[in-house]
Amino acid sequence: MGRDPRYDVLFEPVAIGPVTAKNRFFQVPHCSGMGYRYPSAEAALRGIKAEGGWSVVCTQECEIHHSSDVGPYTEARLWDDRDIPALARMADAVHAHGALAGVQLVHQGQETANRYSREGPIAPSHSVVATYDPVQARAMDKADIKEFRQWHRAAALRAKLAGFDLVYVYAGHNLTLFTQFLSRRLNHRGDEYGGSLENRVRLLREVIEDTKDAVGDRCAVPLRFAVEELLGPEGITAEGEGREIVEMLAELPDLWDVNLSGWVNDSQTSRFAEEGFQEPYVSFVKQVTSKPVVGVGRFTSPDAMVRQIKRGILDLIGAARPSIADPFLPCKIDEGRIEDIRECIGCNICVSGDRGGIPMRCTQNPTIGEEWRRGWHPETIPAKGSDDGVLVVGAGPAGLECALALGRRGYAVTLAEAGEALGGRVTAESRLPGLAAWARVRDYRVGQLGQMPNVEVYLASRLGKAEILELGLPRVVLATGARWRRDGVGRQNPMPIAGADLPHVATPEDVMAERDLPGPVLIFDDDHFYLGGVLAEKLQAMGLQVTLATPALSVSSWTENTLELERIERRLMERGVELITRHNLTRIGDGEVELTCLATGRQLRHPAASVVPVTSRLPVEDLYGGLMGDPQAMLAAGIKSVTRIGDCDFPSTIAAAVYAGHRLARELDQPLAEGVPFKRELAALDPDFGLG
């Protein structure tokens, strides 16, 4: 099998200043949650992408100075020469596979409170910092601007010493000092760095020139620039100042990396944006510059990529999330294995890792973040450790991934699903508004399993204890999932809610199964992720009057970590869903509920002909209890082990379920590590500590 000639254009080399990308696949800078704290893990993650065929592989933001400390987030750092070895490790890992390494230098100005360094923030004008810290940024004077230019130049030289081939000037999103200088809203200066657009662009122009002078003999100098803020006339727009800035600087950088500002716009989830959604904003750039242009749009389809090139929108296909979901996406296109691509579902679980200051996770790719610490590779897996047959009960995300990974190891696998369809919760949830792309979790695994003669899949096969004992397969894996509680037990209510046993109380599964519910409907969301809001949207679209109540300060509050919170809230309000925050559901009555304000204790009676608690789930563990409670029967049947995975072990995200299935498959018949089951990067102790 070889490459489809239609995709040949994607494998053409592209000159970028003094360097050349071997193809058009470009992993743009993106966070990983690893950065300076986990440099070996960072290097391994980026090296895998280079191995997977990306011609350019970049870091995340790399702080140039301790006056721009983005803690608690774990980005890269080039504060001084001591940071060079950690970044050099990443550049070396990328070069080992023939790719170019890029670093995105950043100073965030008023975006950061410098919680670790405790330095005073700086900004174009006196201003509060963008975080909720009670801190203000000082307006930079001419000496500050001169010093900043020196910091950036010094960081660029360190990047060159570390071995990077592309050294970014970063004016993307709303996170950088450059974008703050460019902004009429944030730059209130009256000197040559403020006022007119030419003045506001001055610092950016100077630093691009500084960087090219410092490292341009060997390194390309790309400019990452957000051409549109989606703020209307108050912000930078692609039809206004965004275009004017590109025209002013058109030939100065070696490459234009263009996108939307801020991060919530640039990395929209599939619930709110389709593949290629940034095209209307960035399509003008190639019209005004001869330099190569890279952009993003959650591209997973090679046909969509080719259209971007042939229609003159982009020269290089930029990717962050698709390169996380499948680091080997370019190789699979090159080898004619399109059906083997693990397509990004646009859920932004990856983003949530960085937001939490931990190595990233991915729903589609359970190996991400585990390349160094567990030695996992996304495309290779050790051969089986025995000839034992394996029974996997349940074909939701955990069961499908477990069967797939076991099959790749060479085990004979029997996958039994009680229902008429594969996918479990993924299949049910992907039918909800905006979540259709989530079906890719199921479809990829089902497609791969269909190619495996050593994996047998059985639908409508509900197995009880007796059937499992009768089958007598040595290894039994239970992936039987979990069910939403009807009684409302959750974070706010550790005991059942009064009235939760009434017949008009429904579960999320009832809503997904389209049980007939009378309105008005009250959804009580104590889960705080996406489901409460999506169910409200579904019921409202069915013509029902819907109220969404939550103890949290905002609806779907955890989705702040997936960059969706504001859009979810706006959509629900625009569609007429009533939102009640900071209230607990304390009683369910006939035709009404009692809500209690968490601040005042005041009680509110609210009409509700139907009530849907979205609070917590109970694992389906009867099979596990039945088997483990009868060890003699298991011994007689030849069963060596019974293991729970996914939601039937501990209910969590779909990403956690996929990871659990993959981990079990990796570790089956492998020696168990003692203590912590993965490698850790430990801080080096200061040899001078305590010496006075």
C-alpha positions in Angstrom: 0.0 0.0 0.0 1.4 3.4 -0.9 0.5 7.1 -0.9 -2.5 8.3 -2.8 -1.2 10.6 -5.5 -3.9 13.1 -4.6 -1.9 13.8 -1.4 1.5 14.2 -3.0 1.3 18.0 -2.6 1.3 17.5 1.2 4.8 16.0 1.0 6.5 18.8 -0.9 9.4 20.6 0.9 8.9 24.2 1.9 11.7 26.7 2.4 11.4 28.8 5.6 14.1 31.4 5.7 17.5 29.6 6.0 15.9 26.1 6.7 13.6 23.8 4.8 10.7 21.7 6.1 10.7 18.3 4.4 6.9 18.3 4.0 3.9 20.5 4.8 2.9 19.0 8.2 3.7 21.5 10.9 3.1 20.9 14.6 2.5 24.5 15.7 3.5 25.5 19.3 1.2 24.0 21.8 1.2 23.4 25.6 1.8 20.0 27.0 1.7 20.5 30.7 5.3 19.3 30.9 7.7 22.1 30.0 10.6 23.0 32.3 9.3 20.7 35.1 9.3 17.5 33.0 12.0 18.0 30.3 12.5 14.3 29.5 8.8 13.7 29.1 8.6 16.9 27.0 11.5 15.7 24.7 10.0 12.2 24.3 6.5 13.6 23.4 8.0 15.9 20.7 10.4 13.3 19.5 7.5 10.8 18.9 5.8 13.5 16.7 9.0 13.9 14.6 9.1 10.2 14.2 5.5 10.3 13.1 6.4 12.5 10.1 5.8 16.1 11.2 8.4 18.2 9.5 8.4 20.9 12.1 7.8 20.2 15.8 7.6 23.2 18.2 7.6 23.7 21.9 4.9 25.4 23.9 5.3 29.0 25.1 8.8 29.5 26.3 9.2 32.2 28.9 12.1 34.6 28.1 12.5 36.2 31.5 11.5 35.8 35.1 9.3 38.9 34.9 6.9 36.8 32.8 6.4 33.8 35.1 3.2 32.0 34.1 2.9 29.8 37.1 1.1 27.6 38.1 1.2 26.5 34.5 4.2 24.5 33.4 5.5 26.0 30.2 9.1 26.1 28.8 11.7 28.5 30.1 14.9 30.2 28.8 15.4 32.6 31.7 19.1 32.0 31.7 21.8 29.6 30.4 20.8 27.0 33.0 17.6 26.4 31.0 19.5 25.5 27.8 20.1 21.8 28.4 16.4 21.0 29.0 15.4 22.6 25.7 18.4 21.1 23.9 17.1 17.6 24.9 13.8 18.4 23.1 15.6 19.8 20.0 17.8 16.7 19.9 14.8 14.4 20.1 13.2 16.2 17.2 16.4 16.2 15.1 16.9 12.5 15.6 14.0 11.9 13.2 14.9 14.5 10.6 12.5 17.2 11.6 13.0 20.9 12.4 12.6 22.1 16.0 10.9 25.3 16.8 10.6 27.3 20.0 8.0 29.9 20.8 9.5 32.7 22.9 7.0 34.6 25.1 6.6 37.4 27.5 3.1 37.7 28.7 3.2 41.2 30.1 0.0 42.0 32.0 -1.4 38.5 31.5 0.5 37.1 34.4 0.9 38.0 38.1 4.3 36.4 38.5 3.2 34.2 41.3 6.5 32.3 41.6 9.1 34.9 40.7 7.2 37.7 42.6 8.5 40.3 40.1 6.3 43.2 39.3 4.4 42.7 36.0 5.0 45.1 33.1 2.7 46.3 30.4 2.3 49.0 27.8 0.2 51.0 30.2 -0.7 51.0 33.9 -3.3 48.2 34.2 -4.6 45.4 36.3 -3.3 41.9 35.4 -5.6 39.7 33.5 -5.7 37.0 36.2 -7.9 37.6 39.3 -4.8 38.3 41.4 -5.0 41.7 43.3 -1.9 42.9 41.3 -1.3 45.6 38.8 1.2 45.9 36.0 3.5 48.9 35.7 3.6 50.9 32.5 6.9 50.3 30.7 9.1 53.3 30.2 11.8 53.6 27.4 14.4 51.9 29.6 12.0 49.0 30.2 11.4 48.7 26.5 15.1 48.7 25.7 15.6 46.0 28.4 12.8 43.9 27.1 14.4 43.9 23.6 17.6 42.7 25.2 15.8 39.9 27.1 14.2 38.7 23.9 17.5 38.8 22.0 19.3 36.9 24.8 16.6 34.2 24.8 16.8 33.9 21.0 20.6 33.3 21.3 20.0 30.7 24.0 17.5 29.0 21.7 20.0 28.9 18.9 22.6 27.4 21.3 20.0 24.8 22.3 19.8 23.7 18.7 16.4 25.2 17.5 15.9 25.8 13.8 12.9 28.1 14.2 12.8 30.9 16.8 9.4 32.5 17.1 8.3 36.0 17.8 5.0 35.4 19.4 2.1 37.9 19.0 -0.6 35.3 19.0 -3.7 35.0 21.2 -4.1 37.8 23.8 -1.3 36.4 26.0 1.7 38.3 24.9 3.3 41.7 25.5 3.3 42.3 21.8 -0.5 41.8 21.4 -0.9 44.2 24.4 1.1 46.9 22.6 -0.9 46.3 19.4 -4.2 46.6 21.1 -6.1 50.0 21.2 -7.9 48.7 24.3 -4.7 48.0 26.3 -2.2 50.4 24.9 -2.9 54.0 26.1 0.6 55.4 25.5 1.2 58.8 24.1 4.8 58.2 22.8 6.1 56.5 19.6 4.9 53.1 21.0 1.3 54.1 21.3 -1.5 55.9 19.4 -1.4 55.2 15.7 -1.2 51.6 14.4 2.2 52.2 13.1 3.4 53.2 16.6 1.7 50.3 18.2 3.4 47.9 15.8 6.8 49.5 16.4 8.0 47.2 19.2 6.9 44.1 17.3 8.8 45.2 14.2 11.9 46.0 16.3 11.9 42.6 18.0 11.5 40.7 14.7 14.5 42.7 13.4 16.4 42.1 16.6 15.7 38.3 16.4 16.7 38.0 12.8 19.9 39.9 13.5 20.7 37.6 16.4 19.9 34.2 15.0 18.7 34.7 11.4 21.9 33.4 9.9 20.9 29.8 10.8 17.4 30.0 12.3 14.2 30.9 10.7 12.2 33.6 12.5 8.5 33.0 12.3 5.8 35.4 13.5 2.8 34.0 15.2 0.1 36.6 14.9 -3.6 36.5 15.8 -5.3 38.3 12.9 -8.8 38.4 14.6 -9.9 38.7 18.2 -13.7 38.2 17.6 -14.4 41.4 19.6 -15.8 43.4 16.8 -14.6 47.0 16.2 -13.1 47.1 19.7 -10.5 44.5 18.8 -8.1 43.5 16.0 -10.1 42.2 13.1 -9.1 40.3 10.0 -10.8 43.0 7.8 -9.3 45.9 9.8 -6.1 46.2 11.8 -5.3 42.5 11.5 -4.9 42.8 7.8 -3.1 46.2 8.1 -0.5 44.7 10.5 0.2 41.8 8.1 0.6 44.3 5.2 3.0 46.4 7.3 5.2 43.5 8.2 4.5 41.3 5.2 8.1 40.4 4.2 9.8 40.8 7.5 9.3 37.4 9.2 10.4 34.1 7.5 7.0 32.6 8.1 3.5 33.7 9.1 1.8 31.5 11.7 -1.8 33.0 11.8 -4.7 32.2 14.0 -7.5 33.6 16.2 -7.2 35.3 19.6 -7.5 34.2 22.4 -7.1 30.6 23.2 -10.8 30.0 23.7 -11.3 31.1 20.0 -8.3 29.4 18.5 -8.9 26.0 20.1 -12.7 25.8 19.9 -14.2 22.4 20.6 -16.0 20.4 18.0 -19.2 21.2 19.9 -18.9 24.8 18.6 -16.6 24.7 15.5 -16.1 22.5 12.5 -12.8 21.4 10.9 -11.2 24.4 9.1 -13.2 27.0 11.0 -10.4 29.6 10.9 -10.3 29.9 7.1 -12.6 32.9 6.8 -10.2 34.9 9.1 -6.8 33.9 7.8 -7.4 33.4 4.1 -6.2 36.9 3.2 -2.7 36.5 4.5 -1.2 34.7 1.5 -2.5 37.5 -0.7 -0.3 40.1 1.0 3.0 38.2 1.6 5.3 36.0 -0.4 6.4 34.2 2.8 5.0 30.8 3.7 1.9 30.7 5.8 0.8 28.1 8.3 -2.5 28.0 10.0 -4.7 25.6 12.1 -8.3 24.4 12.0 -8.3 21.0 13.7 -7.4 19.3 10.4 -7.7 15.5 10.3 -8.9 15.0 6.7 -6.1 14.8 4.1 -8.6 16.0 1.5 -9.3 19.1 3.6 -5.6 19.7 3.9 -5.0 19.4 0.2 -7.8 21.9 -0.5 -6.1 24.4 1.9 -2.9 24.2 -0.2 -4.4 24.2 -3.7 -6.8 27.0 -2.9 -4.0 29.2 -1.7 -5.1 29.5 1.9 -2.0 27.9 3.5 1.4 26.6 2.6 1.8 24.4 5.7 -0.9 22.5 7.6 -0.6 23.5 11.2 -1.8 21.2 13.9 -1.8 21.0 17.7 -4.7 18.8 18.7 -4.7 16.5 15.7 -0.9 15.9 16.3 -1.8 14.9 19.9 -4.6 12.5 18.9 -2.3 10.9 16.3 1.4 11.8 16.3 1.7 9.5 13.2 -0.9 11.2 11.1 1.6 12.3 8.4 3.1 8.9 8.1 -0.3 7.2 7.8 -1.2 9.5 4.9 2.2 8.9 3.3 1.7 5.2 3.6 -1.8 5.1 2.3 -3.3 4.2 5.7 -6.0 6.8 6.0 -8.3 4.5 7.8 -5.7 4.1 10.6 -5.7 7.8 11.5 -7.0 8.4 15.1 -8.9 11.6 14.4 -9.1 14.3 17.0 -12.6 14.6 18.4 -12.1 18.2 19.5 -13.0 17.6 23.2 -10.1 19.6 24.6 -9.3 17.1 27.3 -5.7 17.9 26.2 -6.1 21.5 27.2 -7.4 20.5 30.7 -4.0 19.0 31.5 -2.2 22.2 30.9 -4.8 24.1 32.8 -4.2 21.9 35.8 -0.4 22.1 35.5 -0.1 18.4 34.7 1.1 16.4 31.6 -1.6 16.4 29.0 -4.2 13.7 28.4 -6.1 12.8 25.2 -9.3 10.9 24.7 -8.2 9.3 21.5 -4.5 8.7 22.3 -4.0 7.0 25.7 -0.2 7.0 25.2 0.2 10.8 25.2 2.2 12.0 28.1 3.4 8.4 28.8 6.1 8.2 26.1 8.9 8.7 28.6 7.5 7.9 32.0 6.0 4.6 31.0 7.8 4.0 27.7 4.6 3.8 25.7 4.7 4.3 22.0 1.5 5.2 20.1 2.1 2.7 17.3 4.0 -0.1 18.9 3.2 -2.4 21.8 5.0 -5.4 23.3 4.0 -8.9 22.1 1.7 -11.0 24.3 3.2 -12.5 27.5 1.3 -15.8 27.4 -1.2 -17.8 25.3 -4.0 -17.1 27.6 -7.3 -16.2 26.0 -9.0 -13.0 27.2 -12.7 -12.2 27.6 -13.6 -8.5 27.6 -17.1 -7.9 28.9 -18.5 -4.6 27.7 -17.7 -2.7 24.5 -17.7 0.9 25.7 -14.6 3.1 25.4 -12.6 1.1 28.0 -13.6 -2.3 26.5 -13.0 -1.3 22.9 -9.6 0.1 23.7 -8.6 -2.9 25.8 -9.7 -5.4 23.1 -7.8 -3.4 20.5 -4.5 -3.2 22.4 -4.7 -6.8 23.5 -5.4 -7.8 19.9 -2.3 -5.9 18.7 -0.3 -7.7 21.3 -1.4 -11.0 19.7 -3.9 -12.3 22.3 -7.0 -14.2 21.3 -9.7 -11.9 22.5 -13.4 -12.3 22.9 -15.4 -9.1 23.2 -18.9 -9.4 24.4 -21.4 -6.5 24.4 -24.8 -6.8 26.1 -26.4 -4.2 23.8 -27.2 -4.1 20.1 -24.5 -1.6 19.3 -20.8 -1.0 20.2 -19.5 2.1 21.9 -21.4 2.2 25.2 -21.6 5.7 26.6 -19.7 7.1 23.5 -22.5 6.0 21.2 -25.2 7.4 23.5 -23.5 10.7 24.1 -22.4 11.3 20.5 -26.1 11.6 19.6 -26.4 14.6 21.9 -26.3 18.1 20.4 -22.8 19.1 19.3 -21.1 15.8 20.3 -21.3 13.9 17.0 -17.5 14.0 16.5 -17.1 12.0 19.7 -18.3 8.9 17.8 -14.8 8.8 16.4 -13.7 7.2 19.6 -15.9 4.2 18.8 -15.5 4.3 15.0 -11.7 4.2 15.0 -11.6 1.2 17.4 -14.3 -0.7 15.7 -12.6 -0.2 12.3 -9.3 -1.4 13.7 -10.9 -4.4 15.4 -12.5 -5.4 12.2 -9.0 -6.0 10.7 -8.0 -8.4 13.5 -8.7 -12.2 13.0 -7.7 -12.9 16.6 -10.5 -10.7 18.1 -14.1 -11.9 18.0 -16.9 -9.4 18.7 -20.3 -10.5 19.9 -23.3 -8.1 20.1 -26.5 -8.8 22.1 -24.5 -11.0 24.4 -25.3 -10.3 28.0 -23.0 -12.5 30.1 -23.7 -13.4 33.7 -21.5 -15.2 36.1 -22.6 -18.6 34.9 -21.8 -17.8 31.2 -18.4 -16.4 32.1 -17.6 -19.5 34.1 -18.8 -21.7 31.3 -16.6 -19.9 28.8 -13.6 -20.5 31.1 -11.2 -18.0 29.4 -8.2 -17.6 31.7 -8.3 -13.8 31.7 -11.5 -11.8 32.3 -11.7 -8.1 31.9 -14.9 -6.3 33.0 -15.7 -3.0 31.3 -19.4 -2.9 32.3 -19.5 0.8 32.8 -21.6 2.9 35.2 -25.1 4.3 35.5 -26.2 7.8 36.6 -27.8 7.9 40.0 -31.4 8.7 40.2 -31.3 9.7 43.9 -29.2 12.9 43.5 -26.2 11.8 45.6 -23.2 13.8 44.6 -20.8 16.5 45.9 -23.4 18.7 47.4 -25.7 16.0 48.7 -23.9 13.0 50.2 -27.3 11.5 51.0 -30.3 11.0 48.7 -32.4 14.0 48.0 -35.9 14.0 49.5 -38.4 13.0 46.8 -35.8 11.5 44.4 -37.9 8.3 44.4 -40.9 10.0 42.7 -41.8 8.8 39.3 -41.2 12.1 37.5 -37.4 11.9 38.4 -35.4 10.8 35.3 -31.8 9.9 34.8 -29.5 11.2 32.0 -29.8 7.8 30.4 -33.6 8.3 30.3 -33.1 11.6 28.4 -30.6 10.1 26.0 -33.1 7.3 25.4 -35.7 10.0 24.7 -38.1 9.0 27.4 -41.2 11.1 27.3 -40.8 13.8 29.9 -43.4 16.4 30.8 -42.3 20.0 31.1 -41.2 22.2 32.7 -38.0 20.2 33.3 -35.4 21.0 36.0 -31.9 19.7 35.5 -29.8 19.7 38.7 -26.1 19.6 37.6 -23.7 18.7 40.4 -21.3 17.0 37.9 -20.1 20.3 36.5 -18.8 19.0 33.2 -20.5 19.0 29.8 -23.5 16.7 30.3 -25.9 18.8 32.2 -25.6 21.6 29.7 -25.9 19.3 26.7 -29.0 17.6 28.2 -30.6 21.0 28.8 -29.9 21.9 25.1 -31.5 18.7 23.9 -34.6 19.0 26.0 -35.0 22.7 25.0 -34.7 21.7 21.3 -37.6 19.2 22.0 -39.8 22.2 22.9 -39.7 21.8 26.7 -39.2 24.7 29.1 -35.9 23.9 30.9 -34.2 25.2 34.0 -30.6 24.3 34.8 -29.7 24.6 38.4 -26.2 24.1 39.9 -24.4 24.6 43.2 -21.4 26.0 41.3 -20.7 29.6 40.5 -21.4 29.0 36.8 -23.1 26.3 34.7 -20.8 23.5 33.4 -18.1 25.1 35.5 -15.4 22.4 34.9 -15.6 23.2 31.2 -13.5 26.3 31.9 -10.7 23.7 31.6 -11.8 22.8 28.1 -12.3 26.4 27.1 -16.0 26.0 26.6 -17.6 27.6 29.6 -18.5 31.0 28.1 -19.9 29.5 24.9 -22.0 26.9 26.8 -23.5 29.6 29.0 -24.2 31.9 26.1 -25.8 29.1 24.0 -28.1 28.1 26.8 -29.1 31.6 27.6 -29.7 32.4 23.9 -31.9 29.3 23.6 -34.1 30.2 26.6 -32.8 27.9 29.2 -33.1 29.4 32.7 -29.9 29.2 34.7 -29.8 29.2 38.5 -26.4 29.1 40.1 -25.2 28.7 43.7 -28.3 26.7 44.6 -28.6 23.2 45.9 -31.6 20.9 45.2 -32.8 20.0 48.6 -36.3 18.5 47.9 -38.3 17.2 45.0 -42.1 17.5 45.2 -45.0 16.9 43.0 -44.8 19.6 40.3 -42.1 21.7 42.1 -38.7 21.5 43.7 -37.1 23.2 46.6 -33.8 25.0 45.8 -31.6 26.4 48.7 -29.3 29.3 48.2 -25.8 28.2 49.3 -24.9 31.8 50.4 -28.0 32.7 52.4 -29.9 29.5 53.1 -33.0 31.0 51.6 -35.3 28.5 50.0 -36.8 28.9 46.5 -39.7 26.9 45.2 -39.5 26.3 41.4 -42.0 24.6 39.1 -40.8 21.2 37.8 -42.9 18.5 36.2 -39.8 16.5 35.6 -36.5 16.4 37.4 -33.1 15.2 36.0 -30.3 14.9 38.5 -26.8 14.9 36.9 -24.8 14.3 40.0 -22.8 11.1 40.1 -22.7 7.5 38.8 -22.6 4.1 40.3 -20.3 1.4 38.8 -22.1 -1.6 37.3 -20.1 -4.1 39.5 -22.5 -7.0 40.1 -20.5 -9.3 37.8 -17.2 -8.4 39.5 -18.7 -9.1 43.0 -20.2 -12.4 41.9 -17.0 -13.7 40.4 -14.7 -12.5 43.1 -17.0 -13.9 45.7 -16.7 -17.4 44.4 -12.9 -18.1 44.0 -13.5 -21.9 44.0 -15.7 -21.6 40.9 -13.2 -19.5 39.1 -10.4 -21.9 39.9 -12.5 -24.8 38.6 -13.3 -22.8 35.4 -9.6 -22.1 34.8 -10.0 -18.3 35.3 -6.7 -16.8 36.5 -7.7 -13.2 36.9 -10.7 -10.9 36.9 -10.0 -7.2 36.5 -12.3 -4.1 36.4 -11.5 -1.2 34.0 -13.0 2.1 33.2 -16.2 3.4 34.6 -17.0 0.1 36.4 -13.8 0.6 38.4 -14.1 4.4 38.9 -16.4 6.5 36.9 -14.6 9.3 35.1 -14.1 10.9 31.7 -14.1 9.0 28.4 -10.4 9.7 28.2 -9.8 8.0 31.6 -11.8 5.0 30.4 -9.7 4.6 27.2 -6.5 5.0 29.2 -7.6 2.3 31.7 -8.4 -0.1 28.9 -5.0 0.6 27.2 -3.1 0.3 30.5 -4.6 -3.1 31.4 -3.8 -4.4 27.9 -0.2 -3.1 28.2 0.4 -4.6 31.6 -1.3 -8.0 31.2 1.3 -10.8 31.8 4.0 -8.2 32.5 5.9 -8.0 35.8 4.4 -5.4 38.1 6.6 -2.6 39.1 7.2 -2.1 42.7 6.2 1.2 44.2 5.4 4.1 41.8 4.7 2.4 38.5 6.2 5.0 36.2 9.4 7.1 36.0 9.6 10.4 37.7 11.7 13.5 37.1 13.0 14.7 40.4 14.4 18.1 41.2 18.1 18.3 41.7 19.2 19.4 45.1 21.3 22.6 45.4 24.8 21.4 46.5 25.3 24.6 48.5 22.1 24.2 50.5 22.7 24.9 54.2 26.3 26.0 53.7 25.6 29.6 54.7 
